[in-house]
Amino acid sequence: MDPVIVSKVDFTYTAADLEKHIAPEHLVKELGGKDQYEYKFIEPVEGENEKMADTVTRDAVLSEREKIGEDLLKATAEWIKVAKEDDGDKIAAVKERRNDTIEQMRSNYWELDPYVRGRGHLDREGVIGVGGKISFYPTAESKIQAMETKAVAVKYIASAQARVVDAQV
């Protein structure tokens, strides 16, 4: 291997080697750590990805996202312009407005997420939580939120099925 690549890789052979990078309480017991986590595949919930079929809502959220993106471009251009003028008071105000727009973009993604990304094991386990909150070591609370998300998906499916039955009658 190239020496530059080798210098960036740390080959580990023991738990002690791994503990240079991973705290023992976060290292699974199979590798000599203290973490009692055992992987168990969580089966998909029927209909958990039904929102992906709702293209009307998806398109509306995408349209809002496009507008936020345009606002972000304008805010960035203004930020650059003000930075060149070197006006500290203006820079702070423009930067705050830009940061608010970035937060709108982040928030919008998580509103869009159920319409464009299928649920996976990390969602079911509670690692990926509401609003994109990541918890690598899920707590009972994050697992409850994952279960609540599944319950909402099931209610959404039941509601959609009821609408189909009503339409057929």
ZINOR-V727981 format. One record per run of one state. SS is the DSSP state (h for helix, s for strand, l for the rest). FROM is the first residue (numbers start at 1). LEN is the number of residues. If there is no record, write none. Layout:
BEGIN
SS;FROM;LEN + SS;FROM;LEN
END
This chain:
BEGIN
l;1;2 + h;3;6 + l;9;6 + h;15;4 + l;19;5 + h;24;3 + l;27;1 + s;28;1 + h;29;3 + l;32;3 + s;35;1 + l;36;14 + h;50;4 + l;54;1 + h;55;31 + l;86;2 + h;88;29 + l;117;4 + h;121;5 + l;126;2 + s;128;1 + l;129;1 + h;130;3 + l;133;1 + s;134;1 + l;135;5 + h;140;29 + l;169;1
END
